[in-house]
C-alpha cells in the first residue's frame, strides 16, 4: 500500500458475510472441483494440472517450482496478537489499508467505526519485509521412510487404477527426492508459526 508506484490512498475489502467474499475465481474453482470428481482418481501433479486446464475453456495454469518460494519472516508481534487484541478473520466484515499507515483498519459491523489493528513488529514497520532471499535452492525431498512406504503401499494401487491406464504415472513417485533432513510437513503443520523452518 505504501509503495511509490501505487497511487491509491486506501484499499478497502468488504465481505458479504463475515470473513468471506465472492470473487470471479469461485466459478473456476467450482469447475475444477467438478472435473476432479468426474475424473475420480487424480494420481499426480501433472494429472491435477490436466484437470485444471480442461475444467473451463479459458483457464490458464502457472506451476511454481521450488525456486519460486521466498523466505518471508513472520512479521507479527506475539505480544500484539494477544488473545484480547487479536481479530479473527471470520468476524470481520470490512478490512482497510491506508497509505502512510502500517496498521490494518477493521470493522466487525458495517455501521461501526473502524478499529485500528496494529500487529507488526517494530523492525518490520521500520525496515519492511525482506523477501528477496530464495528459500529453496533445491527440492526439499521427503523422509526416506515415507518414500519407501509410498513405493510399497501406494504405487501398487496406482498401477491398478482405471484398469491400469494410469500405471505410467507411478513414475512421479519413483522420481521423488529423498532427504533424511526433510521436515515432515504433515507433522510440522501445528508448530509455532513464528519459528522459521528451513
Secondary structure as the mmCIF struct_conf table of DSSP 4:
data_model
#
loop_
_struct_conf.conf_type_id
_struct_conf.id
_struct_conf.beg_label_comp_id
_struct_conf.beg_label_asym_id
_struct_conf.beg_label_seq_id
_struct_conf.end_label_comp_id
_struct_conf.end_label_asym_id
_struct_conf.end_label_seq_id
TURN_TY1_P TURN_TY1_P1 UNK A 4 UNK A 5
BEND BEND1 UNK A 9 UNK A 9
STRN STRN1 UNK A 10 UNK A 14
BEND BEND2 UNK A 16 UNK A 16
STRN STRN2 UNK A 17 UNK A 17
TURN_TY1_P TURN_TY1_P2 UNK A 18 UNK A 19
STRN STRN3 UNK A 20 UNK A 20
TURN_TY1_P TURN_TY1_P3 UNK A 24 UNK A 24
HELX_RH_AL_P HELX_RH_AL_P1 UNK A 25 UNK A 39
BEND BEND3 UNK A 44 UNK A 44
HELX_RH_AL_P HELX_RH_AL_P2 UNK A 45 UNK A 55
BEND BEND4 UNK A 56 UNK A 56
TURN_TY1_P TURN_TY1_P4 UNK A 57 UNK A 58
HELX_RH_3T_P HELX_RH_3T_P1 UNK A 66 UNK A 68
STRN STRN4 UNK A 70 UNK A 70
STRN STRN5 UNK A 76 UNK A 76
TURN_TY1_P TURN_TY1_P5 UNK A 78 UNK A 81
TURN_TY1_P TURN_TY1_P6 UNK A 83 UNK A 85
HELX_LH_PP_P HELX_LH_PP_P1 UNK A 86 UNK A 88
HELX_RH_3T_P HELX_RH_3T_P2 UNK A 89 UNK A 91
BEND BEND5 UNK A 93 UNK A 93
STRN STRN6 UNK A 94 UNK A 98
TURN_TY1_P TURN_TY1_P7 UNK A 99 UNK A 100
BEND BEND6 UNK A 103 UNK A 103
STRN STRN7 UNK A 104 UNK A 107
BEND BEND7 UNK A 108 UNK A 109
TURN_TY1_P TURN_TY1_P8 UNK A 110 UNK A 111
BEND BEND8 UNK A 112 UNK A 112
HELX_LH_PP_P HELX_LH_PP_P2 UNK A 113 UNK A 114
STRN STRN8 UNK A 115 UNK A 117
STRN STRN9 UNK A 120 UNK A 120
HELX_RH_AL_P HELX_RH_AL_P3 UNK A 122 UNK A 127
BEND BEND9 UNK A 133 UNK A 133
STRN STRN10 UNK A 134 UNK A 134
BEND BEND10 UNK A 135 UNK A 135
BEND BEND11 UNK A 137 UNK A 138
STRN STRN11 UNK A 142 UNK A 142
HELX_RH_AL_P HELX_RH_AL_P4 UNK A 144 UNK A 149
HELX_RH_PI_P HELX_RH_PI_P1 UNK A 150 UNK A 154
HELX_RH_AL_P HELX_RH_AL_P5 UNK A 155 UNK A 158
TURN_TY1_P TURN_TY1_P9 UNK A 159 UNK A 160
HELX_RH_3T_P HELX_RH_3T_P3 UNK A 161 UNK A 164
TURN_TY1_P TURN_TY1_P10 UNK A 165 UNK A 166
HELX_RH_3T_P HELX_RH_3T_P4 UNK A 167 UNK A 170
HELX_RH_AL_P HELX_RH_AL_P6 UNK A 171 UNK A 174
TURN_TY1_P TURN_TY1_P11 UNK A 175 UNK A 175
STRN STRN12 UNK A 178 UNK A 178
TURN_TY1_P TURN_TY1_P12 UNK A 180 UNK A 181
HELX_RH_AL_P HELX_RH_AL_P7 UNK A 185 UNK A 188
TURN_TY1_P TURN_TY1_P13 UNK A 189 UNK A 190
BEND BEND12 UNK A 191 UNK A 191
TURN_TY1_P TURN_TY1_P14 UNK A 193 UNK A 194
BEND BEND13 UNK A 195 UNK A 195
#
